[in-house]
């Protein structure tokens, strides 16, 4: 089909989106029915909604904004935008699971308990959300750091995507990976502020983070090249997450409970052990994962699956997590 394939892929995404919307509406219509009303009613609740909405849009999309800014700067170097785009696709999958999904789930629960002033419930949900975020992001970070080249090669290393493209994209992914836990923490910490009706604080911190990202990227771009983009993105994201945490602590909106650090150490141990096993698998299948091998994607999926199973087994044995923790029903 040649270049025509691009159009059919875009049609597929649009059609899938329509089916997803229909599917969701079928299940949500018992709670909400579409009702079109062209009359504009601007009351205090509507004003309050929009004053909170606009800052939250920026702070919620700060990672994507940093990527956009980096892409614009990278456009001054040949092929750099493509390297960053492909690397971005990989870690965004982990971000969607470890940060965005958790933030969406905990926000209504947190808001409800904050209104009813149930302090113990609030702290429990916050700590469990943080644990779950690290439970999902830490092993992904270690796996991406260890196998960035094999992952890019197996997923994209075909046809016009040559060995040089694989190496440059894998370097970008490697440096993006350092920021993955921070990307996830930003989403979780921001939801703590949103639940308290504070969208301005994350907005201002995000704005400073974006400025920091731009300054680092521009200052070092001529010296380092496109690699400075993922480095700057990771640095600015860690800055963002740390400052969010400090503001939460200063305003007494978040505390660590007694069990958090024990759980964190267990998750870290399980992630490191998984990393050792995953590295062994990549070395064991080294010949099968070479750039010119046609079945390299199969061996990558096999290695990733075995690595994931090992992580879950280790977590189960050392009691790093329980099923009720993953459900976040408190």
N, C-alpha and C positions, 0 to 999 in steps of 0.2 A: 504493500500500500504506500510505501515511501512516506513523504511528508504529510499525506492525507491522514495518516495514523494520528497525528497531533489533534486534528479536529474531532475524530471519533473518541479519543481519550477525554477531551473536554466535554463532549456530549454525555459521555458515561458519567462523569462527575456531577453534571447538572441533573441528569435523570435520577441518579442515586440520591441526590439531595432532596428532590421532590418526593421520592418514595420514603425517605427518612422522615420528612415532615408529615406525610400522611400517616405513617406508622405511629408516630408520637401522638398525633391528634386523636387517633382512634382510642388510645389508652388514657388520654388526658381529658377527653370530652365529658366524662362524668364529674370532673372538677371544674371545668371551664368550657364555656360555649362561645364560639366566635359571634360577636355582635358588633356590627358596623354602625357607628354614630359619628356623623360629620360635624356635630356641634362641639365646639371647643369650650371646655370648662376648665379654666385656670383658677384653681383654688390654692389654699396654702399647702395642701398635700402634694399637689402637682409641682408647685414651686420648690418645695423641700426635696422632692424626688430629683429634679433636674440640677439643683445645687449640689447634690451628692453624686449624681451620675457623671457629670462632665469630668471632674478630677479623677474619678475611679477608672474611667476609660483609659486615660493616659497611664496611670500607675499600673493597671492590670496588663497593659500591653507593652511595658517598658522593655522587656526582653526582645520583642519583635521590633520595637522602635530602634533599639541598639543595633539589631541585625540590619535593618533598613539603612541606617546611617553608615554602618560599616560597608554595606554593599555599594553605596554611592561613592565612598572613598576608594574602595577596591576597583571601581570601574576604570581607574587611571592605569591599571596594570592588566595586560592581556590575559584573558582566561581566568582571572582571579575571581570574578563574580560567580562563574560556574563552580569553581572549587568550593567557595563558601556556601553556595546554594545546596550542593549535594551533601556537604557535611551537616548543614543546618537541618536537612530532612531527617537525618538519622537521630540526632539528639532531641529533636522536637517531639518524637514519638515518646521518649522517656519523660520529657517535661509534661506532656499532656496527661500521662498516667500519674506521675509522682507529685505534680504540683497543681495543675488546673483542676483535675477531677476531685482531688481531696478538698481544695478550696470551695468548690461548688457544693460538695456534700455537707461540709461542716458549717457553712455560713448560716443557713436557716436554723440549725440546732443551736448554734452559739447565740444568735440574735434572740431566740426564744428564751434561753436561760439567762441572758443578760437582762432582759425585760423583767423576768421574775426574780432576778438577783440571787440565783442559786450558785453561789461562789464555788462550791466543791464540784458541781457539774461542769461549770465553765473551765476550771483548771484541768479537770479530767479529759474533756474533749480536746482542749488545746494541746495537752501533752501527748495524747494518743495520736492526734493529727500530725504532730511533729515527728513522733516515732514512725508512723506509717510512711511519711514523706521520706525519711532517711532509710527506712526499710526497702523502699523501692528505688531510690536514687543512688545510694552508695554502691550496691552491686553493679548497677548499670554503669556508673562512673568507672569503676575498676575494670569492668569488661571492655569498655570503649578505650580506655588507656592502654590496655594490654593488646587488644586485637583490632585497633583502628585500621591498619593497612589491610588485614585480611577481610574485614567487614566491607570496606569500600570496594576492594577488588572483587569479592564474591557478588556484591549487589550491582555494581555499575561497570566493572572492568570488562566490557565487551565492545566489539565494533570500533567506533571512533574514539571511545574512551580508553586511551592508551595507558601504558605503564607510568608515564610522567604525570598524567592526570590523576591516576590512582594515588601516587605518592604525595602529590601536593594536596589533594582532597583529604587524605588520611592525616596529614600534618595538621590541617585546619580542624578536623574532627578531634584530634588528640588534645589540642588546646581549648576547644569548646568544652571538652569533657571535664576539665578542671572546674568549670563553672556550673556544671549540671546540678550539684546539690544546692548551690546558691540560687539558681533559677527556680528550683522547686520551693525553697524556703521563702523566697519573695512572695510567691503565690499564697503560701500558708500564712505568713506573718501579715500580709496585706488584708487577708480575710479577717484576722483578729481586729484590725482597725475598722474595717467595714462593718463588722457586727456591732461595734460601738458607735456607729453613725459618724465615723471620722474618715473621710476620704481625702481630706486636704493634706494630712501629714504624709501618707504614702505618695501623694502627687508631688509634693515639694522634694521629697527624698529621691523619687524617680527622676525628677527634672535635673537635680544635681548629678545623679548617676549618668544620665545621658550626656551631660556636658563633659563630665570626666572621661567618658568613653570617646567622645569626639576629640578632646584635647590629646589624649594618649595616642589615638589612631593617626591624627594629622602630624603630630610631632615626630613620631618614629616611622611613618610610612616610607619615606624616601630611604631610610637606613635599613629597615627590616623587610619592607614589602608587605604583601597581603596578609602574611602570618600575624602581623600586629593586630589585625581586626579581631580574630578569635581571642587573642591574649587580652586586648583591651575590653572586650565584651565580658570575659570571665572576671577580670579585675573589678570592673564597674559593678558587676552583679554581686560579687562578694561584698563590696562596699555598701551596696543597696541593702542586702540582707542583714548585714551587721548593724547598720544604722537603724533599720527598722526594729531589730531586736532591742537595741539600747533604748529607743524611745518607748517601746512596750514596757521594758523594765522600769524606766524612769517614771512612767505614768501609772505603774502598778496594774497594768492590764494583762500581765503574764508572769507566771512563776513556774519554775521546774518543780515537779513533785518528787517524792523520795525515790521512786522506782525508775525515773527517766534515765539517769546516767548508767544504771545497771543494764537497762535495755539497750541503750546506745552502744555500750561496750560489747554486748553480745552480738548486735547487728554488725558492728565493725569487724569483730572476729570472724563471723560467718562470711562476710563479704571478702575478707582477706583470704580465707581458706578456699572459697569459691574461685577467687582470682588465681590462686596457685594451681588449682585443678584445671581451670579454663586455659591457663598458659600451657600446662602439660598437654592438653588436648590439641591445641594449636601446633605445638611442636611435634606431636605424634602424627598429625595429619598434614605435616608441613609440605610434603610432595603433592598431596591432593589439593592443597590450597594455593599452589603456585598460580601466577597470573594467567598462564596459557592453558590451564586445565579447564575442561568444559563442565565438570561436575563439582566445581569448587563451592557453588552455592549450597549444594546438598550437604557437604561436609561442614560448612559454616553453621547451617541450621542444626545439624546433628550436635556439633560442639556446643552451640548456644543452649540447646535443649538440655543436654547433659549437665552443663554448668548451672542452669537454672534449677534443675532437679536436685543437684548437690547442695545448692544454696538453701532450698526449702527443707531438705532433710536435715542439714546442719542446724538451721533455725529451729526446727521441731525438736531435735535432740537436746539443744542447749536452752530451749524455751525462750527464744528471742522474741517470738510472736505467737499469738493465738488467733483462731478464726474470728472470735468476737472482736478482736482488735481491728481486724481488716474490715469488718462490717460497720464499724463506727456508730453502733446503735447504743447510745447512752442517754 
